[in-house]
Amino acid sequence: MHALRQLHVALVPGGIVVDTQPLSPRSPVDDDRGRLGRLDMRDWRGTIDAVDARVAQAIDAGLFAVDGERVVEVADEFDSGPEFLEVVGGWRGTRIPVRVAERTAAAHPPVRVIQDVRVRLLRALA
């Protein structure tokens, strides 16, 4: 909530904050030949729930109003399997199953993670 209060102070009334959150609990991983498996992103759900609770508090406090919300499909693309393993291995709340790690190590680039991402527009209220 503290960060949202600071954002509110920094914005002019009517200013917009774009809030994005990956939502997919089992995001697919593909290479040039097809599906390599799925990530386990279920632990990320706790982070999403915490963000949603803080945004709800800011809305209830009269700081922001939701001007729009939609879900879009976003692909993260990596030049190699090792790059994928290094980057995605550092994503909070994300586990790369052993079989997916083995397959991506020998993948035909590019390697892609496809996620549903919520985009929410928060308008600062006076």
DRENZAMI-796445 format. One line per field, with one value per residue: residue number from 1; x, y, z of N, C-alpha, C, CB in turn. Coordinates in nm, 4 decimals. Glycine has a CB too. Layout:
! DRENZAMI-796445
num	NUM;... .
nc1	X;... .
nc2	Y;... .
nc3	Z;... .
cac1	X;... .
cac2	Y;... .
cac3	Z;... .
cc1	X;... .
cc2	Y;... .
cc3	Z;... .
cbc1	X;... .
cbc2	Y;... .
cbc3	Z;... .
***
This chain:
! DRENZAMI-796445
num	1;2;3;4;5;6;7;8;9;10;11;12;13;14;15;16;17;18;19;20;21;22;23;24;25;26;27;28;29;30;31;32;33;34;35;36;37;38;39;40;41;42;43;44;45;46;47;48;49;50;51;52;53;54;55;56;57;58;59;60;61;62;63;64;65;66;67;68;69;70;71;72;73;74;75;76;77;78;79;80;81;82;83;84;85;86;87;88;89;90;91;92;93;94;95;96;97;98;99;100;101;102;103;104;105;106;107;108;109;110;111;112;113;114;115;116;117;118;119;120;121;122;123;124;125;126 .
nc1	0.0828;0.2030;0.3709;0.1772;0.0550;0.2669;0.2923;0.0460;0.0748;0.2698;0.1424;-0.0612;-0.4034;-0.6136;-0.4073;-0.2453;-0.1729;-0.0184;-0.0818;0.0556;0.0286;0.1485;-0.0585;-0.0852;-0.0922;0.0367;0.2342;0.2955;0.5896;0.7706;0.9608;1.1212;1.0267;0.8026;0.5936;0.7559;0.6946;0.5533;0.5740;0.5779;0.4000;0.2471;0.3060;0.3431;0.0979;0.0369;0.1743;0.0344;-0.2181;-0.1531;-0.0783;-0.3239;-0.4804;-0.3625;-0.4047;-0.6842;-0.7175;-0.6127;-0.7971;-1.0305;-0.9567;-0.9878;-0.7899;-0.7390;-0.9105;-1.0336;-0.9793;-0.9839;-0.9484;-0.7879;-0.6957;-0.4051;-0.2142;0.1215;0.4439;0.7531;1.0720;1.3602;1.7035;1.8319;1.8311;1.9907;1.9948;1.7219;1.6910;1.8576;1.7442;1.4614;1.4800;1.5343;1.2972;1.0646;0.8562;0.8324;0.8764;1.0835;1.0069;1.1876;1.1877;1.1182;1.3368;1.5403;1.4578;1.4637;1.7321;1.8331;1.6986;1.5597;1.6253;1.4109;1.3377;1.0313;0.8157;0.4837;0.2439;-0.0551;-0.1320;-0.2452;-0.3573;-0.4057;-0.5581;-0.5090;-0.6566;-0.5602;-0.7238;-0.8539 .
nc2	-0.1192;0.1194;0.1830;0.2321;0.4577;0.6385;0.6480;0.7621;1.0197;1.1185;1.1441;1.3462;1.4416;1.2112;1.0936;0.7977;0.4675;0.1806;-0.1411;-0.4557;-0.8087;-1.1357;-1.4169;-1.6878;-2.0149;-2.2435;-2.2036;-2.2506;-2.3808;-2.3433;-2.4440;-2.4021;-2.6290;-2.7162;-2.7911;-2.7952;-2.8379;-2.7380;-2.4605;-2.4425;-2.2274;-2.1840;-2.1039;-1.8344;-1.7265;-1.6434;-1.3995;-1.2495;-1.2411;-1.0927;-0.8451;-0.7774;-0.7443;-0.5182;-0.3282;-0.3220;-0.2116;0.0451;0.1401;0.1327;0.3257;0.5497;0.6380;0.5466;0.4557;0.1855;0.1956;0.0285;-0.3113;-0.5940;-0.9116;-1.0183;-1.2073;-1.2835;-1.3330;-1.4403;-1.4471;-1.6421;-1.6724;-1.9127;-2.2426;-2.2603;-1.9833;-1.9392;-2.1146;-1.9900;-1.7295;-1.7682;-1.9437;-1.7727;-1.6462;-1.5374;-1.7455;-1.9418;-2.2602;-2.4737;-2.7662;-3.0790;-3.2355;-3.0417;-2.8694;-3.0385;-3.0785;-2.8142;-2.7575;-2.8804;-2.7549;-2.6206;-2.3097;-2.0198;-2.0211;-2.0094;-1.8646;-1.8590;-1.6490;-1.5587;-1.2325;-0.9962;-0.6733;-0.3784;-0.0664;0.1974;0.4797;0.7825;0.9377;1.2563 .
nc3	0.0000;0.0684;-0.1507;-0.3465;-0.2373;-0.2599;-0.5385;-0.5985;-0.4874;-0.6583;-0.8994;-1.1176;-1.0646;-1.2235;-1.3559;-1.4831;-1.3755;-1.4896;-1.4253;-1.4301;-1.4329;-1.4505;-1.5042;-1.5593;-1.4384;-1.5289;-1.7490;-2.0968;-2.2593;-2.5482;-2.8388;-3.1592;-3.2790;-3.1414;-2.8527;-2.5415;-2.2834;-1.9667;-1.7425;-1.3848;-1.2228;-1.0047;-0.7425;-0.7719;-0.7543;-0.4932;-0.4753;-0.6646;-0.5423;-0.3131;-0.4268;-0.5466;-0.3145;-0.1994;-0.3992;-0.3917;-0.1361;-0.1824;-0.3661;-0.2101;-0.0267;-0.1738;-0.3458;-0.6057;-0.9099;-1.1035;-1.4385;-1.6522;-1.7550;-1.8810;-2.0252;-2.1798;-2.4166;-2.3787;-2.5066;-2.3959;-2.5278;-2.5924;-2.6859;-2.6653;-2.5144;-2.2739;-2.2032;-2.1538;-1.9303;-1.7423;-1.7114;-1.6645;-1.4567;-1.2484;-1.1962;-0.9658;-0.7697;-0.9603;-1.1008;-1.2841;-1.4260;-1.4149;-1.6529;-1.8434;-1.8207;-1.9117;-2.1765;-2.2772;-2.2634;-2.4862;-2.6879;-2.9970;-3.0938;-3.1400;-2.7829;-2.6206;-2.3743;-2.3015;-2.1744;-1.9970;-1.9306;-1.7057;-1.7629;-1.6066;-1.5688;-1.3578;-1.2404;-1.0991;-0.8326;-0.7226 .
cac1	0.0000;0.2930;0.4129;0.0631;0.0388;0.3728;0.2528;-0.0667;0.1286;0.3501;0.0572;-0.1650;-0.5350;-0.6437;-0.2906;-0.2696;-0.0730;-0.0439;-0.0477;0.0573;0.0569;0.1325;-0.1631;-0.0877;-0.0313;0.1153;0.2666;0.3621;0.7236;0.7828;1.0753;1.0873;0.9642;0.6778;0.5802;0.8581;0.6342;0.4906;0.6312;0.4901;0.3994;0.1386;0.3500;0.3321;-0.0391;0.0397;0.2162;-0.0782;-0.3204;-0.1049;-0.0907;-0.4668;-0.5287;-0.3137;-0.4771;-0.8192;-0.7070;-0.5932;-0.9258;-1.1203;-0.9110;-1.0183;-0.6709;-0.7448;-1.0259;-0.9940;-1.0317;-0.9957;-0.8718;-0.7982;-0.5895;-0.3402;-0.1142;0.2556;0.5479;0.8933;1.1492;1.5006;1.7864;1.8841;1.7838;2.0615;1.9488;1.5912;1.7089;1.9168;1.6515;1.3364;1.5165;1.5354;1.1642;1.0034;0.7326;0.8299;0.9588;1.1005;1.0123;1.3101;1.1730;1.1215;1.4757;1.6159;1.4186;1.5085;1.8778;1.8605;1.5934;1.5892;1.5830;1.4018;1.2560;0.9286;0.7207;0.3624;0.1701;-0.1657;-0.0925;-0.3509;-0.3199;-0.5090;-0.5321;-0.5539;-0.6599;-0.5454;-0.8345;-0.8123 .
cac2	0.0000;0.2344;0.2168;0.2914;0.5946;0.7200;0.6694;0.8555;1.1540;1.1595;1.1621;1.4488;1.3768;1.1555;1.0211;0.6536;0.3657;0.0551;-0.2543;-0.5806;-0.9286;-1.2659;-1.4929;-1.8286;-2.1037;-2.3487;-2.1437;-2.3395;-2.3506;-2.3961;-2.4063;-2.3933;-2.7542;-2.7455;-2.7805;-2.8599;-2.8648;-2.6240;-2.4141;-2.4465;-2.0909;-2.1771;-2.0287;-1.6924;-1.6863;-1.5701;-1.2630;-1.1843;-1.2165;-0.9832;-0.7214;-0.7481;-0.6954;-0.3813;-0.2420;-0.3069;-0.1158;0.1787;0.1792;0.1602;0.4502;0.6607;0.6851;0.5077;0.3855;0.1001;0.2485;-0.0799;-0.4325;-0.6998;-1.0115;-1.0322;-1.3137;-1.2277;-1.4346;-1.4085;-1.5284;-1.6573;-1.7146;-2.0482;-2.3135;-2.2145;-1.8494;-1.9616;-2.1738;-1.8904;-1.6190;-1.8166;-2.0032;-1.6670;-1.5875;-1.5655;-1.8230;-2.0249;-2.3807;-2.5396;-2.9105;-3.1420;-3.2741;-2.9190;-2.8239;-3.1269;-3.0509;-2.6814;-2.7600;-2.9254;-2.6953;-2.5495;-2.1720;-1.9583;-2.0833;-1.9121;-1.8865;-1.7853;-1.6248;-1.4639;-1.1210;-0.8987;-0.5317;-0.3012;0.0773;0.2604;0.6252;0.8538;1.0261;1.3780 .
cac3	0.0000;0.0749;-0.2871;-0.4165;-0.1847;-0.3212;-0.6782;-0.5997;-0.4625;-0.7736;-1.0173;-1.1199;-1.0677;-1.3554;-1.4063;-1.4966;-1.3432;-1.5603;-1.3393;-1.5074;-1.3544;-1.5167;-1.4362;-1.5987;-1.3394;-1.5959;-1.8787;-2.1907;-2.3093;-2.6843;-2.9216;-3.3012;-3.3226;-3.0725;-2.7072;-2.4594;-2.1528;-1.8997;-1.6169;-1.2682;-1.1688;-0.9064;-0.6244;-0.8057;-0.7212;-0.3668;-0.5055;-0.7324;-0.4407;-0.2276;-0.5056;-0.5589;-0.1855;-0.1805;-0.4934;-0.3370;-0.0255;-0.2405;-0.4246;-0.0973;0.0365;-0.2630;-0.4177;-0.7463;-0.9662;-1.2160;-1.5647;-1.7488;-1.7253;-1.9812;-2.0235;-2.3101;-2.4242;-2.3960;-2.5255;-2.3679;-2.6214;-2.5544;-2.7989;-2.6458;-2.3964;-2.1540;-2.1649;-2.0924;-1.7980;-1.6528;-1.6840;-1.6059;-1.3286;-1.1485;-1.1779;-0.8353;-0.7724;-1.0809;-1.0976;-1.4132;-1.4047;-1.4635;-1.7947;-1.9240;-1.8195;-2.0014;-2.3160;-2.3209;-2.2783;-2.6228;-2.7713;-3.1213;-3.0674;-3.0081;-2.6786;-2.5814;-2.2654;-2.3366;-2.0506;-1.9901;-1.8446;-1.6807;-1.7714;-1.5366;-1.5660;-1.2341;-1.2536;-0.9714;-0.7973;-0.6503 .
cc1	0.0872;0.3347;0.2984;0.0357;0.1433;0.3426;0.1416;-0.0180;0.2025;0.2659;-0.0325;-0.2994;-0.5692;-0.5262;-0.3137;-0.1477;-0.1135;0.0098;-0.0542;0.0954;0.0435;0.0343;-0.1557;-0.0210;0.0588;0.1467;0.3388;0.4994;0.7361;0.9200;1.0274;1.0149;0.8333;0.6876;0.6884;0.8043;0.5719;0.5673;0.5293;0.5002;0.2910;0.1784;0.3407;0.1955;-0.0443;0.0802;0.1022;-0.1865;-0.2806;-0.1160;-0.2373;-0.5233;-0.4858;-0.3815;-0.6193;-0.8197;-0.6944;-0.7222;-1.0244;-1.0845;-0.9363;-0.8994;-0.6812;-0.8811;-0.9731;-1.0615;-1.0473;-0.9080;-0.8950;-0.6817;-0.5369;-0.2393;0.0203;0.3548;0.6834;0.9754;1.2971;1.5782;1.8400;1.8189;1.8561;2.0201;1.8120;1.6071;1.7643;1.8149;1.5274;1.3628;1.5216;1.4000;1.1057;0.8736;0.7202;0.9256;0.9629;1.1078;1.1358;1.2991;1.1756;1.2641;1.5608;1.5844;1.4687;1.6597;1.9169;1.7615;1.6488;1.5357;1.4901;1.3157;1.1599;0.8493;0.6010;0.2763;0.0483;-0.1250;-0.2111;-0.2915;-0.4361;-0.4659;-0.5939;-0.5433;-0.6540;-0.6632;-0.7817;-0.8265 .
cc2	0.1256;0.2786;0.2817;0.4333;0.6875;0.7473;0.7727;0.9992;1.2055;1.1911;1.2849;1.3770;1.3333;1.0827;0.8707;0.5733;0.2406;-0.0581;-0.3812;-0.6956;-1.0520;-1.3510;-1.6433;-1.9174;-2.2107;-2.3013;-2.2418;-2.2864;-2.4203;-2.3639;-2.4067;-2.5176;-2.7862;-2.7305;-2.8606;-2.8980;-2.7392;-2.5904;-2.4340;-2.3101;-2.0740;-2.1003;-1.8776;-1.6381;-1.6076;-1.4251;-1.1862;-1.1491;-1.1002;-0.8488;-0.6811;-0.6912;-0.5505;-0.2840;-0.2192;-0.2070;0.0269;0.2293;0.2151;0.2908;0.5723;0.7148;0.6608;0.4517;0.3002;0.1539;0.1409;-0.1961;-0.5311;-0.7946;-1.0250;-1.1465;-1.2508;-1.3425;-1.3754;-1.5024;-1.5252;-1.7154;-1.8557;-2.1114;-2.2697;-2.0737;-1.8594;-2.0120;-2.0719;-1.7836;-1.6683;-1.8841;-1.9018;-1.6024;-1.6328;-1.6444;-1.9167;-2.1422;-2.4392;-2.6893;-2.9721;-3.1778;-3.1528;-2.8659;-2.9081;-3.0968;-2.9159;-2.6752;-2.7996;-2.8651;-2.6346;-2.4073;-2.1183;-2.0412;-1.9750;-1.9598;-1.7987;-1.7738;-1.5366;-1.3584;-1.0255;-0.7591;-0.4528;-0.1554;0.1355;0.4101;0.6885;0.9480;1.1448;1.3592 .
cc3	0.0000;-0.0661;-0.3648;-0.3665;-0.2464;-0.4679;-0.6872;-0.5808;-0.5860;-0.8974;-1.0039;-1.1147;-1.2098;-1.4178;-1.3984;-1.4537;-1.4197;-1.4732;-1.4247;-1.4159;-1.4417;-1.4369;-1.4579;-1.4942;-1.4018;-1.7381;-1.9703;-2.2324;-2.4447;-2.7407;-3.0656;-3.3525;-3.2518;-2.9227;-2.6358;-2.3220;-2.0971;-1.7721;-1.5060;-1.1999;-1.0624;-0.7810;-0.6465;-0.7651;-0.5907;-0.3859;-0.5706;-0.6307;-0.3495;-0.2997;-0.5162;-0.4287;-0.1629;-0.2765;-0.4434;-0.2207;-0.0789;-0.3045;-0.3143;-0.0269;-0.0525;-0.3395;-0.5679;-0.7804;-1.0818;-1.3420;-1.6707;-1.7083;-1.8387;-1.9657;-2.1661;-2.3037;-2.4584;-2.4086;-2.4890;-2.4538;-2.5833;-2.6719;-2.7864;-2.5237;-2.2703;-2.1082;-2.0964;-1.9488;-1.6978;-1.6131;-1.6097;-1.4715;-1.2158;-1.1249;-1.0451;-0.8526;-0.8908;-1.0658;-1.2384;-1.3859;-1.4717;-1.6118;-1.8871;-1.9314;-1.9140;-2.1473;-2.3640;-2.3365;-2.4201;-2.7240;-2.8988;-3.1058;-3.1769;-2.9128;-2.6291;-2.4607;-2.2982;-2.2106;-2.0761;-1.8889;-1.8309;-1.6870;-1.7113;-1.5336;-1.4402;-1.2498;-1.1150;-0.9508;-0.7175;-0.5007 .
cbc1	-0.0942;0.4176;0.4624;-0.0621;0.0509;0.5092;0.2076;-0.1684;0.2235;0.4497;-0.0285;-0.1535;-0.6442;-0.6886;-0.1644;-0.3071;-0.0633;0.0228;-0.1447;0.1562;-0.0373;0.2699;-0.2958;-0.0192;-0.1393;0.0374;0.3521;0.2750;0.8370;0.6726;1.1981;1.2128;1.0593;0.6331;0.4417;0.9787;0.7379;0.3419;0.6742;0.5290;0.3785;0.0943;0.4936;0.3555;-0.1295;0.1346;0.3400;-0.1361;-0.3443;0.0413;-0.0292;-0.5437;-0.4768;-0.1620;-0.4789;-0.8740;-0.5860;-0.4796;-0.9829;-1.1160;-0.7619;-1.0786;-0.5464;-0.6363;-1.1392;-1.0331;-0.9414;-0.9587;-0.9129;-0.8022;-0.6408;-0.2706;-0.1542;0.2937;0.5489;0.9292;1.1293;1.5151;1.9007;2.0383;1.8001;2.2103;1.9410;1.5091;1.8023;2.0381;1.6102;1.2660;1.6493;1.6322;1.0701;0.9761;0.6171;0.8666;0.9033;1.2293;0.8846;1.3414;1.0423;1.0267;1.5331;1.5849;1.2672;1.4627;1.9409;1.8550;1.5185;1.5255;1.7053;1.3454;1.3453;0.8337;0.7830;0.2837;0.2612;-0.3021;0.0329;-0.4192;-0.2893;-0.5328;-0.5883;-0.4715;-0.7874;-0.4118;-0.9427;-0.8949 .
cbc2	-0.0002;0.2003;0.0910;0.2039;0.5959;0.6503;0.5373;0.8187;1.1530;1.0511;1.0376;1.5409;1.4720;1.2645;1.0598;0.6187;0.3385;0.0541;-0.2637;-0.5713;-0.9382;-1.3392;-1.4444;-1.8467;-2.1705;-2.4871;-2.0193;-2.3599;-2.3979;-2.3388;-2.5039;-2.3709;-2.8672;-2.8831;-2.8284;-2.7684;-2.9200;-2.6540;-2.2655;-2.5644;-1.9888;-2.3169;-2.0670;-1.6706;-1.8092;-1.6370;-1.2630;-1.2757;-1.3433;-1.0083;-0.7394;-0.8745;-0.7846;-0.3758;-0.3046;-0.4437;-0.1499;0.1761;0.0655;0.0448;0.4406;0.7700;0.6166;0.4052;0.4868;-0.0508;0.3577;-0.0320;-0.4945;-0.6416;-1.1498;-0.8993;-1.4221;-1.1337;-1.4873;-1.4234;-1.4785;-1.7478;-1.6210;-2.0464;-2.4619;-2.2168;-1.7557;-2.0621;-2.2948;-1.8247;-1.5500;-1.9145;-2.0716;-1.5629;-1.6262;-1.4339;-1.7313;-1.9417;-2.4851;-2.4879;-2.9767;-3.2676;-3.3516;-2.8111;-2.8297;-3.2741;-3.0564;-2.5750;-2.8571;-3.0786;-2.5892;-2.6221;-2.0815;-1.8175;-2.1425;-1.8851;-1.8522;-1.8564;-1.5600;-1.5337;-1.0468;-0.9236;-0.4865;-0.3556;0.1476;0.2117;0.6715;0.9329;0.9499;1.4994 .
cbc3	0.1212;0.1596;-0.3610;-0.3985;-0.0292;-0.3078;-0.7429;-0.4897;-0.3399;-0.8071;-1.0399;-1.2478;-1.0132;-1.4474;-1.3271;-1.6411;-1.1865;-1.7036;-1.2149;-1.6274;-1.2328;-1.5310;-1.4808;-1.7335;-1.2582;-1.5980;-1.8591;-2.3131;-2.2078;-2.7756;-2.9010;-3.3824;-3.3019;-3.1052;-2.6627;-2.4440;-2.0547;-1.8674;-1.6264;-1.1694;-1.2817;-0.8683;-0.5882;-0.9564;-0.7112;-0.2697;-0.5968;-0.8438;-0.3573;-0.1848;-0.6474;-0.5985;-0.0713;-0.1998;-0.6358;-0.2903;0.0645;-0.3452;-0.5131;0.0029;0.0696;-0.1858;-0.3633;-0.7789;-1.0146;-1.1906;-1.6167;-1.8889;-1.5867;-2.1240;-1.9678;-2.3526;-2.5302;-2.2769;-2.6720;-2.2136;-2.7666;-2.4287;-2.8149;-2.6301;-2.4153;-2.1799;-2.2896;-2.1756;-1.8068;-1.7195;-1.8152;-1.7019;-1.3401;-1.1883;-1.2945;-0.7587;-0.7719;-1.2057;-0.9945;-1.4894;-1.4582;-1.3813;-1.8155;-1.8648;-1.6770;-1.9705;-2.3303;-2.2218;-2.1771;-2.6294;-2.6933;-3.2469;-3.0545;-3.0200;-2.5598;-2.6980;-2.1220;-2.4535;-1.9457;-1.9505;-1.9020;-1.5432;-1.9218;-1.3912;-1.6930;-1.1122;-1.3298;-0.9670;-0.7165;-0.6957 .
***
